[in-house]
Amino acid sequence: MKKNTGFVKPILDSTQYIMGAALSLKKDCLQADGQWGAYLPTEERQQQNNIETYNCTSFATLNCVEILINKIYGRYENKSDRFLGLKAGTRPPGNDPHTVAEAGRKHGFIPEDLLPFDSEIDTLDEYYSYQWSDMGACIEQGQKFLQEYLFGHEWVTNGHMDKDRRIGLMKEALRYSPLGCSVSAWYEQNGVYVDMGRPNNHWTVIYGYNDAGWLCFDSYEPFRKTLSYDHEITFCKRYSLTPLEKKITWWQKLIKLLWK
């Protein structure tokens, strides 16, 4: 695969969080060994029904969210990639993964069955629409998610850097979450995927590592791949998901006090 699959190079600014910088997420160690393979979600293709969605940034971002939900709350959930792509304004040739993560932070995530990518969707215009679905119900579910969870994201790497430094930062970040990463898709050599010196053109998930390289969960078959440590990952994000305390009204407090 040599075409762009939906990754657009991010435009950085001073408002974006960076791991270890002044603006950064709290470092909650959720997986000390950095291996998230036991929590992988449903395998999904971003290209089907003769449609290339250019929506890899949503697929990978939501795969990370679904892994976190499984790890933290012990349940499998499948979120709608169409909805996130739609709210992020994704269209060919794709989108910036930061823009997509911000769309999730502002509009939430919804169940796949509310806005699915099924056999009824046979054009790109239908994919990026509320066709065959209830727009109001979708938006309502997104807001419900935001009332229950706080979603965060930050850069782990955001440009070219020394290989050993990149590996060190990514291994540290894997203690906190699975990672969304830019890669050069897809060139396989002896069972390991290399970049062939080509620029990154795809956004995917890194969920662990072994002696051979990074373990990748992807939106193209084969869904599980191994990336060489020499494969340059120029941009990398980690994510966080925090439950929000539900606000209690004064009468609920009164009832609780009387009950005691």
SULQUINOR-V571448 format. One record per backbone hydrogen bond with DSSP energy under -1.0 kcal/mol. CO is the residue of the C=O (numbers start at 1). NH is the residue of the N-H. If there is no record, write none. Layout:
co=CO nh=NH
co=CO nh=NH
//
This chain:
co=6 nh=95
co=13 nh=16
co=17 nh=155
co=18 nh=21
co=23 nh=18
co=26 nh=28
co=31 nh=34
co=36 nh=39
co=46 nh=53
co=48 nh=51
co=51 nh=48
co=55 nh=59
co=56 nh=60
co=57 nh=61
co=58 nh=62
co=59 nh=63
co=60 nh=64
co=61 nh=65
co=62 nh=66
co=63 nh=67
co=64 nh=68
co=65 nh=69
co=66 nh=70
co=67 nh=71
co=68 nh=72
co=69 nh=73
co=70 nh=74
co=78 nh=112
co=80 nh=84
co=81 nh=85
co=82 nh=86
co=83 nh=87
co=84 nh=88
co=85 nh=90
co=91 nh=94
co=95 nh=8
co=96 nh=100
co=97 nh=101
co=98 nh=102
co=99 nh=103
co=100 nh=104
co=101 nh=105
co=102 nh=106
co=103 nh=107
co=104 nh=108
co=110 nh=80
co=111 nh=114
co=118 nh=121
co=123 nh=127
co=124 nh=128
co=127 nh=129
co=130 nh=133
co=134 nh=138
co=135 nh=139
co=136 nh=140
co=137 nh=141
co=138 nh=142
co=139 nh=143
co=140 nh=144
co=141 nh=145
co=142 nh=146
co=143 nh=147
co=145 nh=148
co=145 nh=149
co=148 nh=244
co=150 nh=242
co=152 nh=240
co=154 nh=238
co=155 nh=19
co=157 nh=236
co=162 nh=166
co=163 nh=167
co=164 nh=168
co=165 nh=169
co=166 nh=170
co=167 nh=171
co=168 nh=172
co=169 nh=173
co=170 nh=174
co=172 nh=175
co=173 nh=176
co=173 nh=177
co=175 nh=30
co=175 nh=31
co=179 nh=206
co=180 nh=237
co=181 nh=204
co=183 nh=201
co=183 nh=202
co=187 nh=194
co=189 nh=192
co=192 nh=189
co=193 nh=228
co=195 nh=198
co=201 nh=5
co=202 nh=183
co=204 nh=181
co=205 nh=217
co=206 nh=179
co=207 nh=36
co=208 nh=215
co=213 nh=210
co=214 nh=227
co=215 nh=207
co=216 nh=225
co=217 nh=205
co=219 nh=46
co=223 nh=218
co=225 nh=216
co=226 nh=193
co=227 nh=214
co=228 nh=231
co=234 nh=159
co=235 nh=182
co=236 nh=156
co=236 nh=157
co=237 nh=180
co=238 nh=154
co=240 nh=152
co=242 nh=150
co=249 nh=253
co=250 nh=254
co=251 nh=255
co=252 nh=256
co=253 nh=257
co=254 nh=258
co=255 nh=259
co=256 nh=260
//
